[in-house]
Amino acid sequence: MSQYAITLTPASADDVASVAADAERAGFDSLWSSEMFHDPFVPLSAASAATDRIGLGTSIALAFVRSPWVTALAALDLDLLSEGRFTLGLGTGLKRFNERWHGVAYGKPTPHIREVVQIVRLVTEQAHLGDPIKFRGQFYDFDIQGWQRPVSPVRPRIPVYLAGVREGMIRTAAQVADGLLGHPIYSMKWIQDVVLPSVARGLNESGRQKSDLKLSLALCCAIDNDVARARRSAAATIAFYATVTTYEPLFAGFPAEVARIQSAARNGDQGTMTDSVTDEMIDMFAAAGTVDDVRRKAREYLDVADTVILNPPDQLVDPVETQSYRRRLIEAFGD
């Protein structure tokens, strides 16, 4: 299997199955489904039915908007459906998403997500035993008694990956998770200056080894013989992320550009948002252009990662365009 993975955008069941089967035939390591416009678990069910070998994961499922018990059951079900191919990728999401969109407490995200991981592991590993499952922490107080899942898990442990953008969450992933899921707007500079040192620190603090954590880096990729069109599509996704305060440290070298993008966003002017992304920003945050251009940039990420998740532009672009870029990525990176 390749060290490349690819994202999966929900569509009709037939379309999801077709993309999943094509990615498996092409030799991709895994398929990843995100949560923003869609539920991250549902499309993986269709993908599991159409495939036999490729890994399936959430990148990401929001950790705080569901009961950890519900999250654990979804993980167990998908691991059962896929016969042991599922990875649970979790992230905190943005504070305002949690509190304003979902009406749930965000709290302190690092200790909060630690507790989610602990509870998910308790349930996934003990639900079939019939013993009480108890947990008392800062954010959760669980006491599950008189309940037993009537089917044993496919395997003793389902991998749990955590998403991280800044130092604290990256360190937490290195301390407690089986893998780190990188953000598609990680630049190579951010990886070298922030991600790798934070991973090393987290592993050292927890007494873990480098082999205990899989590093999955994501990269925004647009392949098109019309290089200008590919770069503009990538610019649109970059512009979207530049509007998010949490991600501003990643854009530290571009304060004037970010200010213009955020001003345009407040005015609902998506064209100006995209126009404000410079060539330097595209080169730093994405791989856009010909097949050779994109392969060259992806190899840089593969030099430091266990897996590179290829993300076609999916923000401020037509979904049909996103699907077209995904198909080109499958063709270009297939074995």
C-alpha angles and dihedrals in degrees: 000000000000124000088233124097131183138211123249122217116203115247131139116332090251093052093048091048091048094051092045093050092046092050091050093049089049090057101247117167097226150343122234129200122199136208121232110083094016143032106266097216104050100065090050089063090061090044092051092054091053097047142053109190115019118103120246126208147161114243089201137354112176108249102206104043094070132050107261086234091058090046091051092050091051089051092049092048094049092046088052094047092048095041095240103327101113128111120189109221113190134185138176096233121205121316093238092050091055097043103033103030101033103022094227132132115262097188117163102341099209099055089035094059091043088061092047090054092048094051094044090053092047092053098041092049100039108027093098095051098071093226122132113273110212132176132164120183143136095286106022137042110188127179110168112178135159093027132108130175105235096220129059119237118262091238136008096251134027112208115248118202125188128210118226136177104169133041100269098054093041090054090048091053090051090050102047113008135081092228146006119234111209124213118251090238095058106127120210087248090055090048093052098039101037116007102050096042091047091050091050092049093048093049091049093048092053097041092243130140129237088250090061092070129056114211113215112183122192127214131191105232131185121178119193135140084225093074094186091056092049092050093049091052090051090047091056092057091045090051091053093055092045088066092063114093093209090062097048094103089063088058095047093130094055109055096145093047092048091049090053092047093050092047091051090047091055088054093047091242104145093170093059090044090058093040089056093062106097128216088251091057092049091050091049101044106030148029108234131161136044124002090262092049093053096042091052093054093043091055089059089059092044090057090070103027138072089216134010115209110210112216120191113213106280106164124084090356132104111270089230088059091050091052091050092052090048091054091051091051091052090051095045098046100036118119 
